[in-house]
Amino acid sequence: MMHFTKPVFLVDKFRAESNIDRMLAKAKRSSVVFRPHFKTHQSLEVGQLFSQKGITQITVSSVSMARFFAADGWQDITIAFPLNILEMDELNQLAKQVHLNVLVESTGVAHRLNVQAQAPMGVFIKIDTGYHRTGLLPKQTDEIDAILKILRTSGDLSFKGFLTHAGNTYHAKGKEEILEIKASAEAQLNSLKKKYIHEFPDLMLSYGDTPSCSLADDFPELDEIRPGNFVYYDVMQYHLGSCSLSDIAVALACPVVAVHPDRNELVVYGGGVHLSKEFIAADRGFQLFGYVVRLNDDGRWTDPIAGAYVSSLSQEHGIVRMPSEELKKWEPGDVLGILPVHSCMTADLMKGDTILLE
């Protein structure tokens, strides 16, 4: 029987491997490069699950994350975050060790990268296909042309292609809208590919987001997919329809520290510094910070307890609402599990307290 005294992040290896296998098979059917985003798990052990299946190319979201995985032997890494020119010394060191791809979206940054690069790097141009977080719009071809002009004259930089993150799928109302967003992104990327493919016959269209990569059957218009959250999934993905409850591969083990029958609540040691404060705003006006599950002796769990959910979080406290009959079964010293709303955030917060359940 597993013994927990504080919040611990539990990763079900079987569920994670099943999620990997399903996405890998889909990528193979469409003959696209599978470059999973490792920002979700940030784990060497989980990274090895990918490596054991023959995956050699990965995505990360920071230079420090790239260094972390490069030290474990990963040799082909894309940093899918706008290049931070202040980190050029670190980027140059990394590019001397691995095949490194970086991301630009302005001529100013492209110029400074060209001047300061001291090792070969692949360069993707970030395209905004509807998320409107960052990136160039497909119609901004003058700026794209200016960036390509810089890359043509560079000795160390090579143009890899166009990259987008369809993060607007996270605001969609269902599968149909998610797939419409994917189709729109593909059309926009392909308009650029048609314009530049004659000069750059090897240019790639790189696309990433878990909802559409999970729901789509194939990727005939793309060259590379970069989903990340799919390895764990979470309550948000379940509400979007991207996964089933049984696909969620992570739970946060939380000790019960207080029970309040008068208001159908119990308090757990597990707050915003463990789960983050990501939530889902439900139709009836309340906020959902996670589902509640019973943990088995081996640390695994089954479906959520009906009517039980995390209703609020402060720094260390988690408030769980629970039906009165269920609440009677719990007392301080017990340990329950919480399925997180956003597994990427929880995994990041819990990097030092994670158990991979074999």
C-alpha positions in Angstrom: 0.0 0.0 0.0 1.4 3.4 -1.0 1.9 5.9 1.8 1.5 9.7 1.2 2.1 12.4 3.7 1.9 15.4 1.4 0.7 16.2 -2.2 2.3 13.8 -4.7 1.8 13.7 -8.5 0.9 10.2 -9.7 1.5 9.2 -13.3 -0.2 6.0 -14.5 2.4 4.5 -16.9 -0.1 2.2 -18.6 -2.5 5.0 -19.4 0.3 7.4 -20.6 1.8 4.6 -22.9 -1.7 4.0 -24.3 -2.0 7.7 -25.1 1.4 7.7 -26.8 0.7 4.6 -28.8 -2.6 6.0 -30.1 -1.1 9.3 -31.2 2.0 7.7 -32.7 -0.2 5.3 -34.7 -2.2 8.2 -36.0 1.0 10.1 -37.1 2.3 7.0 -38.8 -0.9 6.5 -40.8 -0.7 10.0 -42.1 3.1 9.8 -42.7 3.8 13.0 -40.7 6.7 13.7 -38.4 5.7 13.1 -34.7 7.5 15.7 -32.6 5.7 15.6 -29.2 5.8 18.6 -27.0 7.6 17.7 -23.7 6.4 20.7 -21.8 3.5 18.7 -20.4 5.4 16.1 -18.6 9.0 17.6 -18.2 10.1 14.1 -17.0 13.1 12.1 -18.1 11.3 8.9 -17.2 8.2 9.8 -19.3 10.5 11.0 -22.0 12.0 7.5 -22.2 8.5 6.0 -22.8 8.6 8.0 -26.1 12.2 7.1 -26.9 11.5 3.4 -26.4 8.9 3.7 -29.2 11.4 5.0 -31.6 10.6 8.7 -31.3 13.7 10.9 -31.7 12.4 14.4 -32.3 10.8 16.5 -29.6 9.4 19.9 -28.9 10.1 22.0 -25.8 9.0 25.5 -24.7 12.2 27.0 -23.2 16.0 26.9 -23.5 16.3 25.5 -20.0 13.9 22.6 -21.0 15.9 22.0 -24.1 19.1 21.7 -22.0 17.4 19.4 -19.6 16.4 16.9 -22.3 19.6 17.3 -24.3 21.5 16.2 -21.2 19.5 13.0 -21.3 20.5 12.3 -24.9 17.8 13.9 -27.0 19.5 15.2 -30.2 16.7 16.8 -32.3 14.9 19.6 -30.4 12.5 22.4 -31.5 12.0 25.3 -29.0 8.4 26.3 -29.9 8.6 29.7 -28.2 9.5 33.0 -29.8 13.3 33.3 -29.7 14.5 35.2 -26.7 17.5 37.1 -28.1 18.8 37.5 -24.5 19.5 33.8 -24.4 21.8 33.7 -27.4 24.9 32.5 -25.5 22.9 29.5 -24.2 21.3 28.9 -27.6 24.7 28.8 -29.3 26.1 26.4 -26.7 23.1 24.1 -27.2 23.2 24.3 -31.0 26.8 23.0 -30.9 25.6 19.9 -29.1 22.2 19.0 -30.8 20.2 19.7 -33.9 18.3 22.7 -32.7 15.3 24.5 -34.3 14.2 28.0 -33.1 11.2 30.2 -33.8 11.1 33.8 -35.1 8.3 36.1 -36.2 10.1 39.4 -37.0 12.9 40.7 -39.1 14.5 42.4 -36.1 14.9 39.2 -34.2 15.9 37.3 -37.4 18.6 39.8 -38.0 20.0 39.7 -34.5 19.8 35.9 -34.6 21.8 35.9 -37.8 24.4 38.3 -36.4 24.9 36.4 -33.2 24.5 32.7 -34.3 27.7 30.7 -33.9 26.4 27.3 -34.7 23.9 25.8 -37.2 20.2 26.2 -36.3 16.9 25.5 -38.1 14.5 28.4 -38.1 10.7 28.2 -38.2 8.5 31.2 -38.9 5.7 31.4 -36.4 2.3 31.9 -38.0 -0.9 33.0 -36.2 -3.7 31.0 -37.7 -6.4 32.2 -35.3 -5.2 31.9 -31.7 -3.9 35.5 -31.7 -1.3 35.0 -29.0 1.7 35.7 -31.1 3.0 35.1 -34.7 2.7 36.6 -38.1 -0.6 36.5 -39.9 -0.5 34.5 -43.2 -1.2 37.7 -45.2 1.9 39.4 -43.8 4.0 38.1 -46.6 6.2 41.2 -46.8 7.5 40.5 -43.3 7.9 36.8 -44.2 9.8 37.8 -47.3 12.1 40.0 -45.2 12.8 37.2 -42.8 13.5 34.8 -45.6 15.9 37.3 -47.2 18.0 37.3 -44.0 17.9 33.5 -43.8 19.1 33.1 -47.4 22.3 35.0 -46.7 23.1 33.2 -43.4 25.8 30.7 -43.0 24.4 29.1 -39.9 20.7 29.5 -40.2 18.4 27.4 -42.4 14.7 27.9 -43.1 12.7 24.9 -41.8 9.1 26.1 -42.6 6.0 27.5 -41.0 4.8 26.6 -37.5 1.6 27.3 -35.7 -0.2 26.4 -32.5 -4.0 26.2 -32.8 -4.6 27.1 -29.2 -8.0 28.5 -30.1 -9.3 24.9 -30.1 -9.3 25.2 -26.2 -12.1 27.7 -26.5 -14.2 25.6 -28.9 -17.7 24.4 -28.1 -17.3 20.9 -29.4 -15.6 18.4 -31.8 -17.1 20.1 -34.9 -15.7 23.5 -34.1 -12.3 22.0 -33.1 -12.0 20.3 -36.5 -13.1 23.5 -38.2 -10.3 25.3 -36.5 -7.8 22.6 -37.6 -9.1 22.9 -41.2 -8.8 26.6 -41.2 -5.2 26.5 -39.9 -4.3 23.9 -42.5 -5.7 26.1 -45.3 -3.8 29.1 -44.1 -0.5 27.2 -43.8 -1.0 25.6 -47.2 -1.5 29.0 -48.8 2.0 29.9 -47.6 3.4 26.5 -48.6 2.2 27.0 -52.2 3.8 30.4 -52.3 7.2 29.4 -51.1 7.6 25.6 -51.9 9.3 26.2 -55.3 12.2 28.1 -53.6 12.2 25.9 -50.5 11.1 22.4 -51.6 11.8 20.9 -48.2 9.8 23.4 -46.1 7.6 21.9 -43.5 4.2 22.8 -42.0 4.4 22.1 -38.3 1.2 22.0 -36.3 0.4 21.5 -32.7 -2.4 21.3 -30.2 -3.9 18.3 -28.4 -7.7 18.8 -29.0 -7.5 18.7 -32.8 -4.7 16.1 -32.9 -6.8 13.9 -30.7 -10.0 14.2 -32.6 -8.8 14.3 -36.2 -8.4 11.0 -38.0 -5.5 12.0 -40.2 -3.3 15.0 -41.2 -3.0 14.9 -45.0 -2.3 18.7 -45.2 0.5 18.7 -42.6 4.2 17.6 -42.4 4.6 17.5 -38.6 2.4 17.4 -35.5 3.5 18.6 -32.0 0.7 17.7 -29.5 1.9 17.6 -25.8 -1.0 17.4 -23.3 -2.2 14.1 -24.9 0.3 12.1 -22.9 -1.5 12.8 -19.7 -4.8 14.5 -20.7 -6.8 16.2 -18.0 -10.3 17.5 -17.0 -10.1 20.3 -19.5 -9.5 17.9 -22.4 -12.3 15.7 -21.1 -14.7 18.6 -21.2 -13.6 19.5 -24.7 -14.2 15.9 -25.9 -10.6 15.2 -26.7 -10.4 12.2 -24.4 -12.3 9.9 -22.1 -12.0 9.9 -18.3 -10.1 6.6 -18.5 -7.4 8.3 -20.7 -6.5 10.8 -18.0 -3.1 9.4 -16.8 -2.4 11.7 -13.8 -3.9 12.4 -10.4 -2.7 14.5 -7.5 -2.7 12.5 -4.2 -3.9 14.9 -1.4 -4.1 14.2 2.3 -7.5 15.1 3.9 -6.9 17.6 6.8 -10.4 18.7 7.8 -14.0 17.6 7.3 -17.0 20.1 7.5 -20.3 18.1 7.3 -22.4 21.2 7.9 -21.4 22.5 4.5 -20.7 19.3 2.7 -17.0 20.1 2.4 -13.7 18.7 3.2 -10.2 20.3 3.1 -7.2 18.7 1.5 -3.5 19.5 1.6 -3.3 20.5 -2.1 -3.8 24.0 -3.3 -2.9 26.5 -6.0 0.9 25.8 -5.6 0.2 22.2 -6.5 -2.7 22.2 -8.9 -2.4 25.8 -10.3 -5.5 27.9 -10.2 -6.8 26.8 -13.6 -10.5 26.1 -13.6 -13.5 25.4 -15.7 -16.5 27.7 -15.4 -19.5 25.5 -15.3 -22.9 26.4 -16.7 -24.5 26.7 -13.3 -22.2 29.4 -12.1 -19.6 27.4 -10.0 -16.0 26.9 -10.8 -14.4 23.4 -11.2 -10.8 23.0 -10.2 -10.6 19.2 -10.5 -12.5 15.9 -10.1 -12.1 13.7 -7.0 -11.2 10.0 -7.2 -10.5 7.2 -4.7 -7.0 5.9 -4.8 -6.3 2.2 -4.7 -3.6 0.6 -2.6 -1.3 0.8 -5.7 -1.9 4.5 -6.2 -4.2 4.0 -9.2 -7.7 5.2 -9.5 -11.1 4.6 -11.2 -13.8 7.0 -12.3 -14.5 10.2 -10.3 -16.8 10.2 -7.3 -20.2 11.3 -8.4 -21.0 14.8 -7.2 -17.5 15.5 -5.7 -15.3 18.2 -7.1 -12.7 20.8 -6.0 -14.6 24.0 -5.6 -11.9 26.4 -4.7 -8.1 26.7 -4.1 -5.9 28.9 -2.0 -2.1 28.5 -1.7 -2.0 25.2 0.2 -5.7 24.5 0.8 -8.1 22.7 -1.5 -11.8 22.8 -0.8 -13.7 19.7 -2.0 -17.5 19.7 -2.3 -19.0 16.3 -1.8 -22.5 14.7 -1.3 -23.3 14.2 2.4 -23.4 10.4 2.2 -20.0 10.3 0.5 -18.6 12.8 2.9 -19.3 10.4 5.9 -16.7 8.0 4.4 -13.8 10.5 4.8 -11.8 11.7 7.8 -8.5 13.5 8.4 -5.6 11.3 7.6 -7.3 9.8 4.5 -5.8 10.5 1.1 -7.9 11.2 -2.0 -6.9 11.9 -5.6 -7.6 14.9 -7.7 -7.7 14.8 -11.5 -6.3 18.2 -12.5 -7.9 20.7 -14.9 -4.6 21.4 -16.6 -2.1 18.6 -16.3 0.8 20.7 -17.8 0.6 23.2 -15.0 0.3 20.6 -12.3 3.2 18.5 -13.7 5.4 21.7 -13.8 4.5 22.5 -10.2 5.0 19.0 -9.0 8.3 18.1 -10.8 10.0 17.3 -7.5 7.2 15.1 -6.1 6.2 12.7 -8.9 5.7 9.0 -8.9 5.5 6.9 -12.1 3.2 4.0 -11.3 4.6 1.0 -13.1 
